[in-house]
């Protein structure tokens, strides 16, 4: 852990002890850390640098202040961040939930959000300044429909010229290669950086097994199914960033990036329908085997952004103008073949070919003005316009057994928003209050003429407020209230009917936006060796977008509606304890009670669960470092009004060592679930016209090695405007991270 000299205390102690001190050349203070240009003679007082800082709207982890950042990845650092948990499969949860977005330098990054596993476990932590959990953003972005925002702040720019870069290689025993490389250079006022990464997924790594036992309440019949599959492929991701200091008051920045992946999804299985228990349970009503493959499944997403920031002569005042273009394209070709058919099956076909083309285009314009009003007071006002266009084309060919289906659908959303925020900062108190108004115009049409066009106009007021009290130098208490909006995406809206032997599903083009309210209280203690956070909270929503699942006979039907009532009480805890200089213990968990309800059908689903993560890091002789982790979930938590997910667990270990000057070369060996070949997950249906018990297994046991090398000496990164664009209000669309 980094240490720094405590100037006043050192001088006082030296004076009392009568010790003569050498005269210092200069004293500098930057980013809350203090350094001396000349070593003090006599008594030296050390204290642990505070790595965690709570602000009015976020909690930040000082990555550069953590010595381990020189040798580890961003994914490793995330395991130490309050309100963030990472399991051995590198699945990230923020505040115990997967409903979050990832920003880089304050603006939404689609590549990071959708491919966090591949990008963050390859990105060296030495490139990151801090990681922030934005728990309650202001009115400027408060309508975005996520539980939290994870902001990755890259290393600040500097005045040093030069070139620097990082190369990181990873490979595991499941035949998964990973490559990440970054290069940054500065020429005069122009700063450029380029990043590229590749993640390969082998058939062995993506193996999955799924068993389902379903009982239809209307008929009493039982459906048994077994599936084994894999989805090998590769993901390419990268971005280019540039900034130009026009002068001391004006900054122009731009970026372009995205990702592309193509998978070869394939698998096979069997299905059989058994009569009710009152009849011969060993003679199925029908059975069949099937094979499926998706050789044409591809997904790509690209986005470009330009920001112009103007600072005035008034300190802290700035005007930001931003434009962003986001494009997403998804192609799906899936073929199913049904063989060894027995009994009176409910479908006449033996082969189907489904093709789907989805396109998402979004244009965003934003103007933001931040102005100080005096010491400790400032206001922020702005306006934002979003134009979104979704269109899909879906066909399903039953190979002459049934007529081919063909659906075309286009959906357009225009959002005009205005917002205002007031921010207060004093020695003891901080506060933020704001209001946002959004006018939305949604329009749906059917280019093939199979449906009637429709239009909807919505007006939404979005209030928010936060207040924080700094009780002592080490203790603070914060209370916040936030509101968010969720709007339906193309996957939920698309009316195309997709038919399979056991399920028929389609979207609902009449869906509207929904609101969610949250209230949180956060207590934080930051001491020399102990950091503690306790955060009870409550969230509720009515009219939320949810799936509607019914059964007629022995067939399931699935669609969506604004019908869900949701209540969630949480108690989040975070502990980082350093009992010895070489030992660090981190405990992070989210205890929650959730209640889902569908009033129209009188369905309710509720339960307790606890997502936890515990990590022990130990420095060993010969500059070795050992890390041991356990993670998982206790209890049965509801995932919607129909299903509950059972508990599970996993474990992880790594050993690493750094070499060369400034630890430029780091070698690391890792293992995940070394004693379990598969990780088991169980869920069950407790409401509806059927009862399910589903069990799935994903590949668990793996061993891996990674090598990371840093070169060059530039300490700069591409500058970003302090304000930029974030759009995160869509659910159920191809732009939504999974």
ABEGO torsion letter per residue (X at the ends): XBBBBBAAAAAAAAAAAGBBBBBBABBBBBGGBBBBABBBBEBBBBBBBBABBBBAABBBBBAAABAAAAABBAAAAAAABBGBBBBAAGBBBBGGBABBBBBBGGBBBAAAAAAAAAAAAABBAAABABBBBBABBBAAAAABBBABBBBBBBBBBBABBEBBBBBBBBBBAAGBBBBBBBBBBBBEABBBBBBBBBBBBBAAAABBBBBBBBBBAAAGBBBBBBBBBBBBEBBBBBBBBBBBBABAABBBBBBBBEBBBBBBBBEBBBBBBBBBAABBAABBABBBBBBBBBAABBBBBBBBBBBBBBBBABBGBBBBBBBBBBBBBBBBBBBBBBBGBBEBBABABABBBBBBBBBBBBBBBBBBBBBBAEBGBBBBBBBBBBBBBBBBBBBBBAGGABBBBBBBBBBBBBBBBBBBBBBBBBAABBBBBBBBBBBBBBBBBBAAGABBBBBBBBBBBBBBBBBBBBABAABBBBBBBBBBBBBBBAAAABABBBBBAABBBBBBAABBBBBBBBBBBBBBBBBAABBBBBBBBBBBBBGBBBBBBBBBEABBBBBBBBABBBBBBBBBBBBBBBABAABBBBBBBBBBBBBBBBAAAGBBBBEBBBBBBBBBBBBBBGGBBBBBBBBEBBEBBBABAABBBBBBBBBBBBBBBBBEBGGABBBBBBBBGAABABBBBBBBBABEABBBBBBBBBBABBBBBBBBBBBEABABBBBBBABBBBBAABBGBAABBX
